[in-house]
């Protein structure tokens, strides 16, 4: 789905990942679930491109519903996969701490897990080789994506700022649709390692120039990054 010039979304409000199309090639942000491979092929076909045009895949963090087709892309097509050093082990092994069970409603929860089942998400394929990045890095990829560390959801959670796409990609640093309750609107994401740190980290988005704030779950959010931290903090306080 085309959101704006250079900017496309794969998936839907349950699980999403993104494609940045430039004259120099394509950068992918996150890899959703394994079944999103077909969504990727359809979007590439729609814009007249192929997998050969993909120059790199950047992961906002290492959870299984963000690494979906990453290893297939890397091992079969030679596309490098980038992740913050804090989540490198999580991406390779799936190892992560246990967190408290968040509130849930049966309907949205069943919908989330059913979607994961349809997209082959119950058998994650971890990424055998990654390129580690860190806060402030500007990657030599189409769009010159910049890494902004947002620890909290996971140690290596990041935002990725891409000026040509007028967007900042935030993974699970926030959500606009809670996958377990179905509640829509900007709010903290579930399954977060350190909720207080995640809220504090959002202040690092202030000052970025972008019209889109794009989470891994929920509708695209058109907002100034300057407003994000306060909006999410208010949502957290209202729960």
C-alpha positions in Angstrom: 0.0 0.0 0.0 1.4 3.4 -1.0 1.3 5.9 1.8 3.2 8.7 0.1 6.0 9.2 -2.4 8.8 6.8 -1.7 6.8 5.2 1.2 4.8 1.9 1.2 3.3 -0.3 3.9 3.2 -4.1 3.9 0.7 -5.9 6.0 -2.1 -4.2 7.9 -3.1 -2.6 11.3 -2.4 -5.9 13.0 1.2 -6.3 11.9 3.0 -3.9 9.5 6.4 -3.3 7.9 7.5 -0.8 5.4 9.3 -0.2 2.1 11.2 2.9 1.1 11.5 3.2 -2.7 14.2 5.6 -4.1 16.1 5.9 -7.4 19.1 4.3 -5.7 17.1 1.2 -4.7 14.9 0.0 -1.8 15.3 0.0 2.0 13.0 -2.2 4.0 12.0 -1.4 7.6 11.1 -4.6 9.6 10.1 -7.9 8.0 6.7 -8.6 9.7 5.8 -12.3 9.8 7.1 -15.0 7.4 3.9 -14.8 5.3 4.5 -11.2 4.6 6.9 -12.4 1.9 4.0 -12.6 -0.5 2.9 -9.0 0.5 6.5 -7.9 -0.4 6.4 -9.6 -3.8 3.0 -8.0 -4.6 4.2 -4.5 -3.6 7.4 -4.9 -5.6 5.5 -6.0 -8.6 3.1 -3.0 -8.2 6.0 -0.5 -8.4 7.9 -2.3 -11.1 10.8 -3.6 -8.9 12.1 -6.9 -7.7 14.0 -8.3 -4.7 17.2 -7.5 -6.6 16.4 -3.8 -6.0 16.5 -4.2 -2.2 19.7 -2.9 -0.7 19.1 -3.6 3.0 16.6 -4.5 5.7 16.7 -2.6 9.1 14.9 -4.1 12.1 13.4 -1.8 14.7 14.0 -4.5 17.2 14.3 -8.3 17.4 10.8 -9.6 18.3 9.5 -12.5 16.2 6.7 -10.5 14.6 9.3 -8.1 13.1 11.9 -10.5 11.8 9.5 -12.6 9.6 11.1 -12.9 6.2 14.5 -11.4 7.2 16.5 -14.7 7.1 14.9 -15.7 3.8 15.9 -12.3 2.3 19.4 -12.6 3.7 20.2 -16.2 3.0 18.6 -16.5 -0.4 19.1 -13.1 -1.8 22.1 -11.7 0.0 20.3 -8.7 1.5 22.1 -7.5 4.6 20.0 -7.2 7.8 20.8 -4.4 10.3 19.8 -4.4 14.0 20.9 -2.4 17.0 23.6 -4.2 19.0 21.3 -4.4 22.0 18.9 -6.7 20.2 21.5 -8.8 18.2 21.1 -11.8 20.4 17.3 -11.6 20.3 17.3 -11.6 16.5 19.7 -14.6 16.3 18.1 -16.8 19.0 14.7 -15.4 20.1 16.0 -15.1 23.7 14.1 -12.4 25.6 13.0 -11.8 29.2 9.5 -12.7 30.4 7.2 -9.7 30.9 3.9 -9.5 32.8 0.8 -10.4 30.9 -0.9 -7.2 29.7 -4.6 -6.6 29.7 -6.5 -8.4 26.9 -9.9 -8.9 25.4 -10.7 -12.3 23.8 -11.8 -11.1 20.4 -8.8 -8.9 19.5 -6.4 -11.5 21.1 -7.8 -14.3 19.0 -7.6 -12.1 15.9 -4.0 -11.3 16.5 -3.0 -14.9 17.0 -5.2 -16.1 14.1 -3.5 -13.5 11.8 -0.1 -14.8 13.0 -1.1 -18.3 12.2 -2.2 -17.3 8.7 1.1 -15.6 8.1 3.1 -18.5 9.4 4.2 -16.6 12.5 4.2 -19.6 14.9 7.6 -20.8 13.5 9.9 -17.8 13.5 13.1 -18.1 11.5 15.9 -16.3 13.4 18.5 -14.4 11.5 21.9 -16.1 11.5 24.0 -13.1 10.5 23.3 -9.4 11.2 25.1 -6.2 11.0 25.0 -4.4 14.3 24.3 -0.6 14.4 24.1 1.9 17.2 22.6 5.2 18.1 23.3 8.0 15.7 24.5 5.8 12.8 23.5 6.9 9.3 23.4 3.8 7.1 24.7 3.7 3.6 21.3 2.6 2.3 18.7 4.2 0.1 17.2 7.1 1.9 20.2 7.4 4.3 18.3 6.1 7.3 19.4 7.4 10.7 19.2 5.2 13.8 17.8 6.7 17.0 18.0 4.5 20.1 14.7 4.0 21.9 15.4 1.5 24.6 12.5 0.2 26.7 10.4 -2.1 24.6 13.6 -4.0 24.2 17.3 -3.1 24.9 17.9 -2.5 21.2 14.6 -0.9 20.1 15.2 2.0 17.7 13.5 4.5 15.6 14.6 5.0 12.0 14.4 8.4 10.5 14.2 8.6 6.7 13.9 12.2 5.4 13.1 11.3 1.8 10.1 9.3 3.1 9.1 12.2 5.5 8.8 9.4 8.1 10.1 8.0 11.4 9.6 4.3 11.9 9.2 3.4 15.6 8.5 -0.4 15.7 7.0 -1.2 19.1 8.1 1.9 20.9 4.4 2.8 20.7 1.4 1.4 19.0 -1.8 2.9 17.4 -3.7 -0.4 17.8 -3.3 -2.6 20.9 -3.1 -6.1 19.5 -4.6 -7.7 22.6 -7.4 -5.2 23.5 -8.2 -3.8 20.1 -8.0 -0.3 21.5 -7.1 2.1 18.7 -5.2 5.4 19.0 -1.6 6.2 20.0 -0.7 4.4 23.2 2.1 2.3 24.8 2.7 -1.0 23.2 2.2 -4.3 25.1 5.0 -6.9 25.7 7.4 -4.1 26.7 10.5 -5.0 28.8 10.7 -1.7 30.6 7.6 0.5 30.2 8.9 3.5 32.1 12.1 3.5 30.0 10.1 3.1 26.8 8.0 6.2 27.7 11.1 8.3 28.5 12.9 7.2 25.3 10.1 8.7 23.2 11.4 12.2 24.1 14.3 11.5 21.8 12.0 11.8 18.8 11.6 15.6 19.4 13.2 17.7 16.8 13.0 15.2 14.0 11.5 16.4 10.7 8.7 14.0 9.6 5.0 14.0 9.0 4.6 10.3 9.5 5.2 8.3 12.7 4.9 4.6 11.7 4.5 1.8 14.3 4.7 -1.9 13.7 1.1 -2.4 14.9 -1.8 0.0 14.1 -2.6 2.7 11.6 0.0 5.1 10.3 0.1 8.2 12.4 0.4 11.6 10.9 1.8 13.8 13.6 4.9 15.9 14.4 7.5 13.9 16.3 7.6 16.7 18.8 4.1 15.7 20.0 4.7 12.0 20.3 6.1 11.7 23.9 3.5 13.8 25.5 0.6 12.0 23.6 1.8 8.6 24.7 2.4 9.6 28.3 -1.1 10.9 28.5 -2.5 7.7 27.0 -0.5 5.7 29.6 -1.8 7.8 32.5 -5.4 7.4 31.3 -5.3 3.6 31.3 
